[in-house]
Amino acid sequence: MRMVRFAAVLLYVLGTCTGGPRKGYGPGMQDWGFVEVRKGAHMFWWLYYTTADVQKFSDRPLIIWLQGGPGSSSQYGNFLELGPQTLEGDERNHTWVRSYNVLFIDSPVGAGFSYVEDESLFRKTNAEIADDLLIFTKEFYRLNPEFKRTTLHIYTESYGGKMVPEFAYVLHNAIQKGEIDVKLESVVLIAPWVSPIDSILSYPDFLLNMGFVDTQGYKKIQFAVTETERILNEERFEEAYLKLRETYHMIRQTLEIDFYNVLRQPKSDSAIRLDYRNPNFYNSMRGQIAKTLQLPSESVFGAQEYNVSRSLNGDHLRPVTHIVELLLNNTDVEVVVITGQLDFIIATPGNVAWLDKLQWKGRSGYLEAPRIGVGPHGLLEGYQKSFGKLSVYWALRAGHLVPVDNPFVMDYVLRKHARY
């Protein structure tokens, strides 16, 4: 029975994954399919060709979008943040597809429409995730050779900020060795989980300064995060992650805030629409969208995401600042970090802390660089600080989901770093 199901999937991949534009779900030309990155591990991708007025799609850059979680699908980014249409089927005013080709990848395997045939195939470390993504990228470019001369930019948010630096560094090394012909130009990390402990330690001061807790509440949260730090320092990573989850639960029980945007009402319609656990989203993915794309029955959206996250418990709180340093010191890839003013889960003070501590050859120049305002038509939307290959943006009036909360800052970053 398993061989019959595998044959059906193989027929789907070989029969319909042709690497060319076709009609899909919603407006514009698209393509989608699966790459078997390891035997029994199937990674789903969905490419939107740009709707810009160009002679060839490849005249515009290719942007890869990877979601966080870990275990969250890139279709959250597609339908809730930057794709051509909303979950309700309305045209999105600030879709990236108007100017760029956008490739949504469900990674790690088991996230979204991606799936594994056996639970032993879930990834347990960041390095393993990067290896799968490299295999995927090689196959994608084999299917779509027209993009070899197109600049590539990798965008991500949240836990993706932990996964993408290592993926980008592995990809860079493969390019240098001649294993793949790709023009990788930039990595953009939105609300990134790069240094978990810096984010965690920022919680008490952030909540106190924003007025969400008094001194008593501050001390309670301070004790909890200090305990997490103590366990982490002993390298008991899985236990530290469980302690952090307890801290999140305690905060949710005592504070009425949306972790993704502290000024949004937790039970408002907007909070429900943007919640990663939105049941309407799951129903749409498993229903009309899966049907339209004619996905195989094994690809049940979100069915394995809990196991994806659980398999990474021991890796969740390990930092990747050293990988960011490798990108800055050993490659020509631009590194861009965007942090939202109203984000709690990966608060701006935590991002500022690890950025200031990075050990790279441009460190002193970055620390001394001026911070300048960003915003069209005289309206201040954020701040920018840049030196060498590192650029950092503070997005005002934005939480965790910067593409949704402040599309003007996002558009500025796209135009500056994904040039065409």
C-alpha positions in Angstrom: 0.0 0.0 0.0 2.8 2.4 0.8 4.5 1.6 -2.5 1.2 2.5 -4.3 1.1 5.9 -2.5 4.7 6.6 -3.3 4.2 5.8 -6.9 1.2 8.2 -7.0 3.4 11.0 -5.5 6.2 10.2 -8.0 3.7 10.4 -10.9 2.5 13.8 -9.6 6.0 15.2 -9.3 7.1 13.9 -12.7 3.8 14.5 -14.5 2.9 18.0 -13.4 6.1 19.6 -11.9 7.4 20.8 -15.2 9.2 23.9 -14.1 7.1 26.3 -16.2 4.4 28.9 -15.8 0.8 27.7 -15.5 -2.5 28.8 -14.0 -2.9 28.0 -10.3 -4.9 29.4 -7.4 -5.6 33.1 -7.8 -4.2 35.6 -10.3 -1.0 35.4 -12.3 1.1 32.6 -13.6 2.5 30.1 -11.1 4.2 26.8 -10.7 4.4 24.4 -7.8 5.5 20.9 -6.8 7.6 18.7 -4.5 11.2 18.0 -4.2 12.2 14.7 -2.5 15.2 16.1 -0.5 15.8 12.7 1.1 14.1 9.4 0.5 10.7 9.8 2.0 11.1 13.5 2.8 9.0 15.7 0.4 9.4 19.5 0.4 6.6 21.6 -1.2 7.2 24.8 -3.2 5.0 27.3 -4.8 6.4 29.9 -7.2 4.6 33.1 -8.2 5.9 34.6 -11.4 6.0 38.4 -11.2 3.1 40.3 -12.8 5.4 43.2 -13.7 5.5 44.3 -17.3 8.7 42.6 -18.4 9.7 40.7 -21.5 10.9 37.7 -19.4 10.0 36.7 -15.8 13.7 36.3 -15.2 14.3 40.0 -15.8 13.2 40.5 -12.2 14.9 39.1 -9.1 13.8 35.9 -7.4 12.9 36.1 -3.7 12.7 33.0 -1.6 10.3 33.3 1.4 10.7 31.0 4.4 8.5 31.1 7.4 9.3 30.6 11.1 7.7 28.3 13.7 9.6 26.1 13.4 7.0 24.1 11.5 4.9 27.1 10.2 4.1 27.0 6.5 5.4 29.6 4.1 1.7 29.9 3.0 1.2 32.1 6.0 3.5 34.6 4.3 1.8 33.9 1.0 -1.9 34.5 2.1 -1.5 36.6 5.2 1.5 38.9 4.4 2.8 39.4 0.9 1.3 37.1 -1.7 -1.0 38.4 -4.5 -4.2 37.8 -2.6 -5.6 37.5 0.9 -7.1 34.5 2.5 -10.5 36.0 1.6 -9.6 36.2 -2.1 -9.1 40.0 -2.2 -6.2 41.5 -4.1 -3.4 42.6 -1.8 -2.3 46.2 -2.3 1.3 45.6 -1.2 2.0 42.2 -2.8 5.7 41.6 -3.7 4.6 39.7 -6.8 4.0 43.0 -8.6 7.7 43.5 -8.8 9.4 40.2 -8.0 9.2 36.5 -8.6 8.4 35.0 -5.2 9.1 31.4 -4.2 7.4 30.1 -1.1 9.0 27.0 0.4 7.4 24.9 3.2 10.5 24.0 5.3 11.5 22.1 7.4 10.0 18.9 5.9 6.7 18.4 7.6 5.7 22.1 7.6 2.7 23.1 5.6 2.2 20.9 2.5 5.6 19.3 2.9 5.6 15.9 4.5 7.6 12.9 5.5 6.7 9.2 5.1 8.3 8.3 8.4 8.7 10.2 11.6 12.4 9.4 11.8 12.8 11.8 8.8 12.0 14.9 10.8 15.0 17.2 11.2 16.5 17.8 14.6 19.1 20.6 14.0 19.5 23.8 12.1 22.4 22.3 10.1 20.2 19.4 8.9 17.5 21.9 7.8 20.1 23.8 5.8 21.3 20.6 4.1 17.7 19.9 3.0 17.2 23.4 1.6 20.5 23.1 -0.4 19.3 19.9 -2.0 16.0 21.6 -2.7 17.6 24.7 -4.3 19.8 22.6 -6.6 16.7 20.7 -7.8 14.7 23.9 -8.2 17.3 25.5 -10.4 17.6 22.3 -12.4 13.8 22.6 -13.1 14.0 26.4 -13.6 17.4 27.2 -15.3 16.1 30.6 -16.5 16.7 31.9 -13.0 20.4 31.1 -12.9 21.2 34.6 -14.2 18.6 36.2 -12.0 19.7 37.7 -8.6 18.5 35.7 -5.6 17.4 37.2 -2.3 16.3 35.1 0.7 13.7 36.7 3.0 12.3 35.2 6.2 10.9 36.1 9.6 10.8 34.8 13.2 12.4 31.3 13.6 13.3 31.6 10.0 15.8 34.1 11.1 17.6 31.2 12.8 17.3 28.8 9.8 18.1 31.1 6.9 21.7 32.3 7.9 22.9 28.7 7.9 21.1 27.9 4.7 22.6 31.0 3.0 26.1 30.1 4.2 25.8 26.5 3.0 24.4 27.8 -0.3 27.3 30.3 -0.6 29.8 27.6 -0.1 28.1 25.4 -2.7 28.3 28.2 -5.2 32.0 28.7 -4.5 32.6 25.0 -5.1 30.8 25.1 -8.4 28.0 22.8 -7.2 25.3 25.2 -8.1 25.1 28.3 -10.3 23.1 30.9 -8.4 23.5 34.7 -7.9 22.8 35.0 -4.2 22.9 38.7 -3.2 21.1 39.2 0.1 19.6 37.7 3.2 16.8 39.6 4.9 15.9 38.6 8.5 12.6 40.0 9.8 12.0 39.8 13.5 14.7 37.1 13.6 15.2 34.5 16.3 19.0 34.7 15.9 20.1 35.0 19.5 17.2 33.5 21.6 18.7 34.4 25.0 19.0 38.1 24.1 15.4 38.1 23.1 14.3 36.4 26.2 16.3 38.6 28.5 14.7 41.7 26.9 11.1 40.7 28.0 11.0 42.3 31.5 12.4 45.7 30.5 10.3 45.8 27.3 7.0 45.1 29.2 7.9 47.5 32.0 8.9 50.3 29.6 5.8 49.8 27.5 3.6 50.0 30.7 2.3 46.4 30.6 3.6 45.5 34.0 4.5 47.2 37.3 7.5 46.6 39.4 6.0 43.5 40.9 5.2 42.0 37.5 8.6 43.0 36.2 10.3 41.0 39.1 8.2 38.0 38.4 9.1 37.9 34.7 12.7 38.8 35.4 13.0 35.7 37.7 11.5 33.4 35.0 13.8 34.6 32.3 16.8 34.5 34.6 16.0 30.8 35.3 15.8 30.1 31.6 19.3 31.7 31.2 20.7 29.6 34.0 19.5 26.4 32.4 20.8 27.5 29.0 24.2 28.3 30.5 24.3 24.7 31.6 23.6 23.7 28.0 20.4 21.9 28.9 18.7 23.2 25.8 15.5 21.2 25.7 14.8 21.8 29.4 15.4 25.6 28.8 13.0 25.6 25.9 10.3 24.0 28.1 11.0 26.6 30.8 10.5 29.3 28.2 7.2 27.9 27.2 6.1 28.0 30.9 7.2 31.7 30.9 5.1 32.4 27.8 2.1 30.7 29.4 2.5 32.7 32.6 2.7 36.0 30.6 -0.4 35.1 28.6 -2.3 34.3 31.8 -1.5 37.7 33.4 -1.3 40.1 30.4 -3.8 41.0 27.7 -1.4 41.5 24.9 -0.9 40.1 21.4 2.7 38.7 21.4 3.0 39.7 17.7 1.9 43.3 18.1 1.4 44.6 21.6 -1.1 47.3 20.5 -3.4 44.9 18.8 -6.3 43.6 20.8 -5.6 39.8 21.4 -9.2 38.8 20.6 -9.8 41.3 17.7 -10.6 40.2 14.2 -7.2 41.3 13.0 -5.5 39.3 15.6 -7.5 36.2 14.6 -6.8 36.7 10.9 -3.0 36.9 11.6 -2.9 34.1 14.1 -0.7 31.2 13.0 -3.3 28.9 14.4 -6.2 30.4 12.5 -8.7 27.5 11.8 -10.1 29.2 8.7 -6.6 29.2 7.3 -6.2 25.5 7.8 -9.6 24.8 6.3 -8.8 26.8 3.2 -5.4 25.2 2.7 -6.8 21.7 3.1 -9.9 22.4 1.0 -10.1 24.6 -2.0 -6.3 25.3 -2.4 -5.2 21.7 -2.1 -8.0 20.7 -4.5 -7.0 23.4 -7.0 -3.4 22.5 -7.0 -4.3 18.8 -7.2 -2.0 17.9 -4.3 -1.6 14.2 -3.4 -3.6 12.9 -0.4 -0.4 12.4 1.6 0.1 16.2 1.6 -2.3 17.2 4.4 -1.6 20.8 5.3 -0.3 21.3 8.8 -0.8 17.6 9.8 2.9 17.2 10.8 3.8 20.7 12.0 3.6 19.8 15.7 6.1 17.0 15.2 8.3 19.3 13.3 8.5 21.7 16.1 8.9 19.0 18.8 11.8 17.4 17.0 13.7 20.7 17.2 13.1 21.3 20.9 16.8 20.6 21.7 17.9 23.1 19.0 15.3 25.8 19.5 17.3 28.0 21.9 20.8 27.6 20.3 22.0 30.9 18.8 23.2 31.4 15.3 25.1 34.7 15.8 28.3 32.8 14.8 26.7 32.0 11.4 25.7 35.6 10.8 29.3 36.5 11.6 30.5 34.0 9.0 28.2 35.6 6.4 29.6 39.0 7.2 33.2 38.0 7.3 33.5 35.3 4.6 31.0 36.2 1.9 29.8 39.1 -0.3 26.2 38.5 0.7 24.3 41.5 2.1 22.8 40.8 5.6 19.7 42.9 6.4 17.8 42.8 9.8 14.4 44.3 10.3 12.9 44.6 13.8 9.4 45.8 14.7 8.8 48.4 17.4 5.7 46.7 18.7 6.9 43.1 18.6 7.1 41.3 21.9 8.0 37.7 21.0 11.3 38.9 19.4 11.5 42.4 20.8 13.7 45.1 19.4 16.0 45.5 22.5 17.0 41.9 22.1 17.8 42.3 18.4 19.9 45.5 19.2 21.8 43.6 21.9 23.0 40.7 19.7 23.7 43.0 16.7 26.0 45.2 18.8 27.9 42.2 20.0 28.6 40.7 16.5 32.3 40.0 15.9 33.0 41.0 12.3 35.5 43.2 10.5 33.0 46.1 10.1 31.9 46.1 13.8 33.4 49.4 14.8 32.1 51.1 11.7 28.6 49.8 12.3 28.5 50.9 15.9 29.7 54.4 14.9 27.4 54.7 11.9 24.5 57.2 12.1 20.9 56.1 12.4 18.8 57.9 9.7 15.1 58.2 9.3 13.2 56.2 6.6 9.8 57.2 5.2 8.1 58.5 2.0 6.4 61.9 1.7 8.0 63.2 4.9 6.3 60.6 7.2 8.7 58.8 9.5 8.2 55.1 9.1 11.4 53.8 10.7 15.2 54.1 11.1 18.1 52.7 9.2 21.7 52.0 10.3 24.2 50.6 7.8 27.8 49.8 7.4 29.4 47.6 4.8 27.3 44.5 4.1 25.1 44.9 7.3 21.9 47.0 7.3 19.5 47.2 10.2 16.0 48.7 10.1 13.8 49.7 13.0 10.1 49.6 11.7 7.8 51.9 13.5 4.1 51.1 14.1 5.0 47.5 13.3 5.1 44.3 15.3 6.3 40.8 14.4 4.7 40.8 10.9 6.4 43.9 9.4 5.2 43.2 5.8 1.6 43.6 7.1 2.0 46.2 9.8 4.3 48.6 7.9 4.5 47.8 4.2 6.1 51.2 3.5 9.3 50.2 5.4 9.1 46.8 3.7 8.9 48.3 0.2 11.8 50.6 1.0 13.9 47.6 2.0 12.9 45.6 -1.1 13.8 48.5 -3.5 17.1 49.1 -1.8 18.3 45.5 -1.4 16.5 43.6 -4.2 17.4 46.0 -7.0 16.5 45.4 -10.6 
